């Protein structure tokens, strides 16, 4: 499949918004749970500019390169937090970490709801062969506004599914590596956090995440599409 500039712009707009939501969720939940570091840093915002300023390489260069070289978009941003707070309240820190991918799951569900509404109102029809850019297609004029809307909700569904699944991998530095904090005692949690900060484990985790995710994500995507299509009759 070829990817043109117009598709790249759609993906990047969705990436900016989705990643800003992800990081704002981290920052807001940390603030509500007692750590105002990201709040003071201006990260509790859907404005992508503060997130781009903090991580320009992960928010601009990598997403665009990954799309035009591989056909899908990946990147990163970050929200600062107080490590002493995280050590003192490991379960709160775990909730803060999981708030990011949870926000992406919410966006997946919102995109699915918009697809369903589009079917009900006759604006969309179901794509016969689902791809990451075309889950639903517009009825009527193929160059009209509903074509743009159909592609955007498809991109939001696919991209946020990808972000949620990737970040929930239980290896550092992914957000999913915080899950054990819900079950560990104080000393074990402190030792586990120290291990997570080791550079070798961080780089090793990234390598494992990258390799494993490429193997499992196609199955995750196909399962999600089948579940989506289960609620959208083929006759629409």
TIVEX-303296 format. One record per residue (C-alpha): residue number from 0; residue in one letter; x negated, y negated, z negated. Coordinates in nm, 2 decimals, padded with zeros to 4 digits. Layout:
% TIVEX-303296
    i  aa       u       v       w
  NUM   a       X       Y       Z
...
% end
This chain:
% TIVEX-303296
    i  aa       u       v       w
    0   x   00.00   00.00   00.00
    1   x  -00.13  -00.35   00.09
    2   x  -00.11  -00.64  -00.16
    3   x  -00.08  -00.99  -00.03
    4   x  -00.12  -01.33  -00.20
    5   x   00.25  -01.37  -00.26
    6   x   00.26  -01.04  -00.46
    7   x  -00.06  -01.14  -00.65
    8   x   00.11  -01.47  -00.75
    9   x   00.42  -01.29  -00.88
   10   x   00.21  -01.04  -01.08
   11   x  -00.01  -01.32  -01.22
   12   x   00.29  -01.53  -01.33
   13   x   00.43  -01.23  -01.50
   14   x   00.09  -01.15  -01.66
   15   x   00.05  -01.50  -01.80
   16   x   00.39  -01.50  -01.95
   17   x   00.38  -01.14  -02.08
   18   x   00.03  -01.18  -02.23
   19   x   00.13  -01.51  -02.39
   20   x   00.43  -01.34  -02.55
   21   x   00.21  -01.05  -02.67
   22   x  -00.05  -01.28  -02.84
   23   x   00.22  -01.52  -02.98
   24   x   00.38  -01.21  -03.13
   25   x   00.05  -01.12  -03.30
   26   x   00.00  -01.48  -03.42
   27   x   00.36  -01.53  -03.54
   28   x   00.38  -01.20  -03.73
   29   x   00.05  -01.27  -03.90
   30   x   00.18  -01.61  -04.01
   31   x   00.50  -01.46  -04.14
   32   x   00.30  -01.19  -04.33
   33   x   00.06  -01.44  -04.49
   34   x  -00.23  -01.52  -04.25
   35   x  -00.21  -01.86  -04.09
   36   x  -00.54  -01.84  -03.90
   37   x  -00.38  -01.80  -03.55
   38   x  -00.11  -02.04  -03.64
   39   x  -00.37  -02.31  -03.72
   40   x  -00.55  -02.22  -03.40
   41   x  -00.24  -02.30  -03.19
   42   x  -00.17  -01.93  -03.08
   43   x   00.19  -01.92  -03.19
   44   x   00.30  -02.04  -02.85
   45   x   00.43  -01.92  -02.51
   46   x   00.22  -02.18  -02.34
   47   x  -00.06  -01.98  -02.17
   48   x  -00.31  -02.27  -02.18
   49   x  -00.43  -02.20  -02.54
   50   x  -00.46  -01.83  -02.47
   51   x  -00.65  -01.90  -02.14
   52   x  -00.89  -02.14  -02.32
   53   x  -00.96  -01.87  -02.58
   54   x  -01.02  -01.59  -02.33
   55   x  -01.07  -01.74  -01.98
   56   x  -01.24  -01.43  -01.84
   57   x  -00.97  -01.19  -01.97
   58   x  -00.68  -01.42  -01.87
   59   x  -00.80  -01.53  -01.53
   60   x  -01.09  -01.35  -01.37
   61   x  -01.02  -00.99  -01.46
   62   x  -00.64  -00.99  -01.39
   63   x  -00.69  -01.13  -01.04
   64   x  -00.98  -00.90  -00.96
   65   x  -00.80  -00.59  -01.09
   66   x  -00.50  -00.67  -00.88
   67   x  -00.67  -00.73  -00.55
   68   x  -00.92  -00.45  -00.59
   69   x  -00.69  -00.19  -00.75
   70   x  -00.33  -00.30  -00.69
   71   x  -00.24  -00.34  -01.05
   72   x  -00.31  -00.61  -01.31
   73   x  -00.50  -00.58  -01.63
   74   x  -00.66  -00.83  -01.86
   75   x  -00.67  -00.94  -02.22
   76   x  -00.63  -01.23  -02.46
   77   x  -00.68  -01.25  -02.84
   78   x  -00.54  -01.41  -03.15
   79   x  -00.77  -01.48  -03.44
   80   x  -00.70  -01.34  -03.78
   81   x  -00.85  -01.34  -04.13
   82   x  -01.04  -01.02  -04.18
   83   x  -01.03  -01.05  -04.56
   84   x  -00.65  -01.08  -04.54
   85   x  -00.65  -00.76  -04.32
   86   x  -00.87  -00.58  -04.57
   87   x  -00.65  -00.69  -04.86
   88   x  -00.32  -00.61  -04.68
   89   x  -00.39  -00.32  -04.43
   90   x  -00.02  -00.24  -04.37
   91   x   00.06  -00.61  -04.30
   92   x  -00.24  -00.62  -04.06
   93   x  -00.10  -00.30  -03.89
   94   x   00.24  -00.47  -03.85
   95   x   00.07  -00.77  -03.70
   96   x  -00.13  -00.55  -03.45
   97   x   00.18  -00.36  -03.34
   98   x   00.39  -00.68  -03.29
   99   x   00.21  -00.74  -02.96
  100   x   00.30  -00.41  -02.78
  101   x   00.65  -00.43  -02.95
  102   x   00.70  -00.76  -02.77
  103   x   00.61  -00.60  -02.44
  104   x   00.86  -00.32  -02.50
  105   x   01.13  -00.59  -02.56
  106   x   01.04  -00.74  -02.23
  107   x   01.07  -00.40  -02.06
  108   x   01.42  -00.36  -02.20
  109   x   01.51  -00.71  -02.10
  110   x   01.39  -00.65  -01.74
  111   x   01.59  -00.32  -01.74
  112   x   01.90  -00.51  -01.86
  113   x   01.86  -00.77  -01.58
  114   x   01.82  -00.50  -01.32
  115   x   02.14  -00.34  -01.45
  116   x   02.33  -00.67  -01.43
  117   x   02.19  -00.73  -01.08
  118   x   02.34  -00.39  -00.98
  119   x   02.67  -00.46  -01.14
  120   x   02.71  -00.80  -00.98
  121   x   02.60  -00.67  -00.63
  122   x   02.27  -00.87  -00.61
  123   x   02.04  -00.57  -00.62
  124   x   02.03  -00.21  -00.50
  125   x   01.81   00.07  -00.62
  126   x   01.48   00.14  -00.43
  127   x   01.47   00.49  -00.29
  128   x   01.10   00.52  -00.36
  129   x   01.01   00.33  -00.68
  130   x   00.68   00.16  -00.69
  131   x   00.53  -00.09  -00.94
  132   x   00.64  -00.38  -00.72
  133   x   00.97  -00.25  -00.60
  134   x   01.21  -00.08  -00.84
  135   x   01.51  -00.28  -00.72
  136   x   01.57  -00.45  -00.39
  137   x   01.79  -00.75  -00.30
  138   x   02.11  -00.70  -00.11
  139   x   02.18  -00.94   00.18
  140   x   01.91  -01.18   00.31
  141   x   01.57  -01.01   00.27
  142   x   01.40  -01.35   00.24
  143   x   01.65  -01.50   00.00
  144   x   01.62  -01.59  -00.37
  145   x   01.75  -01.25  -00.48
  146   x   01.45  -01.09  -00.31
  147   x   01.22  -01.30  -00.53
  148   x   01.43  -01.22  -00.84
  149   x   01.43  -00.84  -00.76
  150   x   01.05  -00.83  -00.72
  151   x   01.00  -01.04  -01.04
  152   x   01.21  -00.82  -01.26
  153   x   01.04  -00.51  -01.11
  154   x   00.70  -00.66  -01.19
  155   x   00.81  -00.76  -01.54
  156   x   00.93  -00.40  -01.60
  157   x   00.62  -00.24  -01.47
  158   x   00.36  -00.48  -01.61
  159   x   00.51  -00.48  -01.96
  160   x   00.54  -00.11  -01.96
  161   x   00.17  -00.09  -01.87
  162   x   00.07  -00.34  -02.14
  163   x   00.27  -00.17  -02.41
  164   x   00.15   00.18  -02.32
  165   x  -00.22   00.07  -02.29
  166   x  -00.22  -00.12  -02.62
  167   x  -00.05   00.16  -02.81
  168   x  -00.34   00.41  -02.73
  169   x  -00.47   00.51  -03.08
  170   x  -00.83   00.42  -03.01
  171   x  -01.02   00.10  -03.09
  172   x  -00.99  -00.18  -03.00
  173   x  -00.63  -00.10  -02.89
  174   x  -00.35  -00.21  -03.11
  175   x  -00.25   00.15  -03.16
  176   x  -00.56   00.22  -03.36
  177   x  -00.39   00.03  -03.65
  178   x  -00.13   00.31  -03.69
  179   x  -00.33   00.51  -03.96
  180   x  -00.32   00.20  -04.19
  181   x   00.04   00.29  -04.27
  182   x  -00.07   00.62  -04.42
  183   x  -00.42   00.56  -04.57
  184   x  -00.50   00.46  -04.93
  185   x  -00.69   00.14  -05.01
  186   x  -01.04   00.29  -05.00
  187   x  -00.97   00.50  -04.70
  188   x  -00.82   00.20  -04.52
  189   x  -01.12  -00.01  -04.60
  190   x  -01.36   00.26  -04.47
  191   x  -01.15   00.31  -04.16
  192   x  -01.15  -00.06  -04.08
  193   x  -01.52  -00.08  -04.12
  194   x  -01.55   00.21  -03.87
  195   x  -01.32   00.04  -03.62
  196   x  -01.55  -00.27  -03.62
  197   x  -01.86  -00.06  -03.52
  198   x  -01.97  -00.18  -03.17
  199   x  -02.04   00.18  -03.05
  200   x  -01.69   00.29  -03.15
  201   x  -01.54  -00.02  -02.98
  202   x  -01.71   00.03  -02.65
  203   x  -01.66   00.41  -02.67
  204   x  -01.29   00.35  -02.74
  205   x  -01.26   00.12  -02.44
  206   x  -01.42   00.38  -02.22
  207   x  -01.19   00.65  -02.35
  208   x  -00.89   00.43  -02.32
  209   x  -00.97   00.34  -01.96
  210   x  -01.03   00.70  -01.85
  211   x  -00.73   00.85  -02.04
  212   x  -00.49   00.58  -01.94
  213   x  -00.55   00.63  -01.57
  214   x  -00.45   01.00  -01.62
  215   x  -00.14   00.95  -01.83
  216   x   00.01   00.63  -01.71
  217   x   00.16   00.76  -01.38
  218   x   00.36   01.01  -01.58
  219   x   00.47   00.74  -01.83
  220   x   00.58   00.52  -01.54
  221   x   00.77   00.79  -01.36
  222   x   00.94   00.89  -01.69
  223   x   01.04   00.53  -01.75
  224   x   01.18   00.49  -01.40
  225   x   01.38   00.81  -01.42
  226   x   01.52   00.68  -01.75
  227   x   01.60   00.34  -01.59
  228   x   01.77   00.50  -01.29
  229   x   01.97   00.73  -01.52
  230   x   02.16   00.42  -01.63
  231   x   02.19   00.28  -01.27
  232   x   02.41   00.50  -01.05
  233   x   02.26   00.58  -00.70
  234   x   02.58   00.45  -00.54
  235   x   02.51   00.08  -00.62
% end
